[in-house]
Amino acid sequence: MTNRARRDSRETEFGTLSEEECRALISTHGVGRVAVNTRNGPAVVPVNYVVSGDGSLAYRTAPGTAAAAAADQEVVFEVDHVDEAVRQGWSVNVVGTAHAVTGDAAARGLDQQAYTAPWAGDDRRLWLAIFPARMTGRRIGPAPAPGR
C-alpha cells in the first residue's frame, strides 16, 4: 500500500445512519434507483420519486418497462449523494414490496407531490409505491483529526 493510499484511508470514516436520518436524507432528493427482477434478469433502473405522507416512496413509470416489473415484488430502492472531490457522501437502501397505485385520485395526488416531470419523458402514468420493510444507510466523511 502506498503512503497516499494509507493516508487517504485514515482521512475518511464510515458510519451507520439511523432510520430517522435515512428518512430525512431521502426526503431531500427526487432521483433514486430501483433494483428489480425482470424476465431478462436483475436490473437497476433510475427513477424520479416522491416520499409520501404515509412513509412510502412512490415512483412513476410506464407499463412494460423494467421499473414496472417491480409490481408485487420485493425490491431494493437506493438513493445516494456522493461528493468525490471531498470524499464524502451517503447511501440509503429501502427494502419493501412495490405495489401499483390504483385510483385516479391517488395518482393525481402523487403527480402534485412530484418535484419534476419524469426525466425519461413519455407518458409515465403508472405509479408504484414501496412501503419500507427495512431501511438502512451509511455515511462516509472526513475522520476526526487525531487527538480530538
Secondary structure, DSSP 8 states (H G I E B T S, - for coil): --HHHHHHHHHEEEEEE-HHHHHHHHTT-SEEEEEEEETTEEEEEEEEEEE-TTS-EEEEE-TTSTGGGGBTSEEEEEEEEEETTTTEEEEEEEEEEEEE--SHHHHHHHHHH-SSS-TT-S---EEEEEEEEEEEEEEEEE---TT-
